[in-house]
């Protein structure tokens, strides 16, 4: 279990998260939902040690906030929403996920190459290994970056808007991959703007608004709670289909 207690984080002069407490289970896909500016990305950055934070983040009893950056990177992999496009090949980028495990001088071992290859095959981009990132489409680059996070081989995987640049078929494949990682026992946390996909694919959800956690529970509990309506100021509705509940949105809620 990833236990977050009384976590506050933000930027100088701009506190974003206020006293957040969450319990994120192993072996499950947890989606963090909330409107723009609610603190979703800030939460993931704080968990990854990119932003300073106060409070406690414990992974099976281990306090993560006190770990050195390199040691933390052996426990938590983080894929941010915005990234640069360095002048390197796809495989070399994926190998960056192995940096926490390298000793000086930083020379990749056979194990590192094997982990990178396995991650790229999982994401269906092994055939792009020798291609420069700049020559890839946005969707191809996104899958290569996700492969880099997988190559890091951590118990916790944080992905901020991983569906960006992916067409709908690859978005669904990504959710299948997230569930496969969870089935291996990993703690998978996604920030998603697609509420329909979140409600239909996640194992658990947390709803953030204005730096606070409004609700945490299963997708069914989250839908029934009405907190999505209040957070997004829409009416979240659903219809039963042969494939299960399908969610849609209409109107404005009366606050």
C-alpha positions as CSV (number, residue, x, y, z in Angstrom):
1,X,0.0,0.0,0.0
2,X,1.1,3.5,-0.8
3,X,0.0,5.6,2.1
4,X,-0.1,9.4,1.7
5,X,-0.8,11.3,4.8
6,X,-1.2,15.1,5.3
7,X,0.7,15.8,2.1
8,X,1.2,19.5,1.2
9,X,3.2,20.6,-1.9
10,X,3.4,23.4,-4.4
11,X,5.7,26.1,-5.7
12,X,7.3,29.1,-4.0
13,X,4.5,31.5,-3.1
14,X,2.0,29.1,-4.6
15,X,0.8,26.2,-2.4
16,X,-1.2,23.8,-4.5
17,X,-1.9,20.7,-2.4
18,X,-3.4,21.1,1.1
19,X,-3.2,18.3,3.6
20,X,-3.9,15.4,1.1
21,X,-4.4,11.9,2.5
22,X,-4.9,8.9,0.2
23,X,-4.4,5.1,0.4
24,X,-3.3,3.7,-3.0
25,X,-3.4,-0.1,-3.3
26,X,-0.9,-2.4,-4.8
27,X,-2.0,-4.5,-7.8
28,X,-4.5,-1.9,-8.9
29,X,-4.9,1.0,-11.4
30,X,-5.8,4.2,-9.5
31,X,-6.9,7.2,-11.5
32,X,-6.5,10.8,-10.2
33,X,-9.3,12.9,-11.6
34,X,-10.0,16.6,-11.2
35,X,-10.4,19.8,-13.2
36,X,-7.4,21.8,-14.4
37,X,-5.5,23.4,-11.5
38,X,-6.8,20.9,-9.0
39,X,-3.3,19.6,-8.1
40,X,-3.2,16.3,-10.0
41,X,0.2,16.8,-11.6
42,X,1.5,18.4,-8.5
43,X,0.6,15.3,-6.5
44,X,2.5,13.0,-8.9
45,X,5.5,15.3,-8.9
46,X,5.5,15.4,-5.1
47,X,5.3,11.6,-4.9
48,X,8.3,11.4,-7.4
49,X,10.4,13.8,-5.4
50,X,10.4,16.5,-8.0
51,X,8.6,19.0,-5.9
52,X,9.4,19.5,-2.2
53,X,6.5,18.4,0.1
54,X,5.6,18.1,3.7
55,X,3.7,15.2,5.3
56,X,4.3,11.5,4.8
57,X,4.5,9.1,1.9
58,X,5.0,5.5,2.9
59,X,5.5,2.5,0.6
60,X,5.0,-0.6,2.7
61,X,6.3,1.3,5.7
62,X,9.3,2.9,3.9
63,X,9.2,6.7,4.1
64,X,9.8,7.9,0.5
65,X,10.1,11.6,1.1
66,X,13.3,11.2,3.0
67,X,15.1,9.0,0.4
68,X,17.9,10.4,-1.8
69,X,16.7,11.0,-5.4
70,X,18.6,8.1,-6.8
71,X,17.2,5.7,-4.2
72,X,13.6,7.1,-4.7
73,X,13.9,6.4,-8.4
74,X,14.3,2.7,-7.6
75,X,10.9,2.7,-6.0
76,X,8.9,5.3,-8.1
77,X,8.9,5.8,-11.9
78,X,7.3,9.0,-13.1
79,X,6.3,10.1,-16.6
80,X,5.5,13.8,-16.7
81,X,2.9,15.4,-19.0
82,X,5.4,17.7,-20.8
83,X,8.7,16.5,-22.0
84,X,11.5,17.6,-24.3
85,X,12.6,15.7,-27.5
86,X,16.3,15.0,-27.1
87,X,18.5,14.2,-30.1
88,X,18.9,10.5,-29.3
89,X,17.5,7.2,-30.5
90,X,14.4,5.6,-29.0
91,X,16.3,2.8,-27.3
92,X,18.8,5.3,-25.8
93,X,15.9,7.2,-24.3
94,X,14.4,4.0,-22.8
95,X,17.8,3.1,-21.4
96,X,17.6,6.4,-19.4
97,X,15.1,4.5,-17.2
98,X,18.0,2.4,-16.0
99,X,20.1,5.3,-14.6
100,X,19.2,4.7,-10.9
101,X,20.8,1.3,-11.1
102,X,24.1,2.3,-12.7
103,X,27.3,2.7,-10.7
104,X,30.2,4.9,-11.8
105,X,31.2,4.9,-14.6
106,X,27.7,4.8,-16.0
107,X,28.0,1.8,-18.4
108,X,24.9,-0.1,-19.3
109,X,24.9,-3.8,-18.3
110,X,23.4,-6.7,-20.2
111,X,20.5,-6.6,-17.7
112,X,19.8,-2.9,-18.6
113,X,19.6,-3.7,-22.3
114,X,17.3,-6.6,-21.6
115,X,15.0,-4.5,-19.5
116,X,14.9,-1.8,-22.1
117,X,14.1,-4.3,-24.9
118,X,11.4,-5.9,-22.8
119,X,9.8,-2.5,-22.1
120,X,9.9,-1.5,-25.7
121,X,8.3,-4.8,-26.8
122,X,5.6,-4.3,-24.2
123,X,4.7,-0.9,-25.7
124,X,5.1,-2.2,-29.3
125,X,8.0,0.1,-30.2
126,X,10.9,-2.3,-30.4
127,X,11.0,-1.8,-34.2
128,X,11.7,1.9,-33.5
129,X,14.8,1.3,-31.4
130,X,17.3,2.8,-33.8
131,X,15.1,5.8,-34.8
132,X,15.8,9.3,-33.6
133,X,13.0,10.6,-31.4
134,X,12.5,13.7,-33.6
135,X,11.6,11.4,-36.6
136,X,8.8,9.7,-34.6
137,X,5.1,10.7,-34.5
138,X,3.7,12.1,-31.3
139,X,2.0,8.8,-30.5
140,X,5.2,6.8,-31.2
141,X,7.2,9.2,-29.0
142,X,4.6,8.9,-26.2
143,X,4.9,5.1,-26.2
144,X,8.7,5.3,-26.2
145,X,8.5,7.6,-23.1
146,X,6.1,5.1,-21.4
147,X,8.6,2.3,-22.2
148,X,11.3,4.4,-20.4
149,X,9.1,4.5,-17.3
150,X,8.5,0.7,-17.5
151,X,12.3,0.0,-18.0
152,X,12.9,1.7,-14.6
153,X,11.2,-1.4,-13.2
154,X,9.8,0.1,-10.0
155,X,7.0,-1.0,-7.7
156,X,5.2,2.3,-8.3
157,X,4.5,3.7,-11.7
158,X,3.1,7.3,-12.0
159,X,1.9,8.4,-15.5
160,X,0.6,12.0,-16.0
161,X,-1.8,12.1,-19.0
162,X,-0.2,9.1,-20.7
163,X,-3.0,9.0,-23.4
164,X,-1.7,12.3,-24.9
165,X,-1.1,12.0,-28.6
166,X,-2.5,8.4,-28.7
167,X,-5.4,7.5,-30.9
168,X,-8.3,5.7,-29.3
169,X,-7.1,2.2,-30.1
170,X,-3.7,2.9,-28.5
171,X,-5.4,4.5,-25.6
172,X,-7.3,1.3,-24.9
173,X,-4.1,-0.7,-25.4
174,X,-2.4,1.5,-22.8
175,X,-5.2,0.9,-20.3
176,X,-4.7,-2.8,-20.9
177,X,-1.0,-2.4,-20.3
178,X,-1.7,-0.5,-17.1
179,X,-3.9,-3.3,-15.9
180,X,-1.3,-5.9,-16.8
181,X,1.3,-4.0,-14.7
182,X,-1.2,-3.9,-11.8
183,X,-1.7,-7.7,-12.3
184,X,2.1,-8.1,-11.7
185,X,1.5,-6.4,-8.3
186,X,2.6,-2.9,-9.2
187,X,1.0,0.3,-7.9
188,X,-0.1,2.1,-11.0
189,X,-1.4,5.7,-10.7
190,X,-2.7,7.6,-13.8
191,X,-3.8,11.2,-14.2
192,X,-6.6,11.1,-16.9
193,X,-8.8,13.8,-18.3
194,X,-11.0,11.2,-20.0
195,X,-13.6,10.5,-17.2
196,X,-15.4,7.9,-19.3
197,X,-12.3,5.8,-19.7
198,X,-11.4,6.3,-16.0
199,X,-14.8,5.2,-14.8
200,X,-14.8,2.2,-17.0
201,X,-11.1,1.1,-16.7
202,X,-9.8,2.1,-13.2
203,X,-9.9,-0.1,-10.1
204,X,-10.0,3.0,-7.8
205,X,-10.3,6.7,-8.2
206,X,-9.5,9.9,-6.3
207,X,-11.2,13.2,-7.1
208,X,-9.2,16.4,-6.4
209,X,-10.5,19.9,-6.4
210,X,-8.7,23.1,-5.4
211,X,-5.8,21.2,-3.9
212,X,-7.9,19.0,-1.7
213,X,-9.1,15.4,-2.0
214,X,-12.9,15.3,-2.3
215,X,-13.4,11.6,-2.5
216,X,-11.6,8.3,-2.9
217,X,-13.3,5.0,-3.8
218,X,-14.1,2.5,-6.5
219,X,-15.4,4.0,-9.9
220,X,-18.9,2.9,-8.9
221,X,-18.6,4.6,-5.5
222,X,-17.1,7.7,-7.1
223,X,-19.9,7.9,-9.6
224,X,-22.6,7.5,-7.0
225,X,-21.0,10.0,-4.6
226,X,-21.7,13.0,-6.9
227,X,-18.2,14.4,-6.3
228,X,-17.4,14.3,-10.0
229,X,-20.4,16.5,-10.8
230,X,-19.3,19.0,-8.2
231,X,-15.6,19.0,-9.1
232,X,-16.2,19.3,-12.9
233,X,-19.5,21.2,-12.7
234,X,-21.2,18.8,-15.1
235,X,-23.8,16.1,-14.8
236,X,-22.1,12.7,-15.1
237,X,-24.7,10.2,-16.3
238,X,-24.5,6.6,-17.6
239,X,-26.4,4.1,-19.6
240,X,-26.3,0.3,-19.4
241,X,-25.1,-1.5,-22.6
242,X,-24.2,-5.1,-23.4
243,X,-20.6,-4.2,-22.6
244,X,-21.4,-2.6,-19.2
245,X,-22.0,1.0,-18.1
246,X,-21.1,3.7,-20.6
247,X,-20.7,7.2,-19.1
248,X,-21.5,10.6,-20.7
249,X,-21.8,14.2,-19.5
250,X,-24.5,16.8,-20.0
251,X,-25.5,20.2,-18.6
252,X,-24.2,22.2,-15.7
253,X,-24.7,21.1,-12.1
254,X,-26.5,23.5,-9.8
255,X,-23.9,24.3,-7.1
